[in-house]
Amino acid sequence: MLAVGVITFALGAFIAIYITRIITAPLERTAAIADTIASGDLTTQIDVAGKDEAARLAHSLKVMQVNLVSAVSNIKQSTETMAVAARKIASGNADLSSRTKSQANSLEESA
């Protein structure tokens, strides 16, 4: 009777550990993906397999990563456009300043 109890306890412990690993392994993988994205690395390939909650979470992280890459790309492009416009404005200002100075010199010579 004692042997049956020990075997039952050991089997229960084994099943509990097995189920815990089945649940925590995908969550740990998903947490690692989130940590990678949070650290700023948007180049990591995210493979999604399964239809459980952890797979849905991994899929959401993949979509978020794609959207972040797109947003960063759009921001970079907008920044480059603004830099070009700022250079054109600076050039126009320098040209206007030069012409104003030239006009002022002409006025002084006329007076």
Summary of the structure (lengths in Angstrom):
residues: 111
radius of gyration: 32.7
end to end distance: 122.2
largest distance: 122.2
contacts: 229
relative contact order: 0.06
helix: 86%
strand: 0%
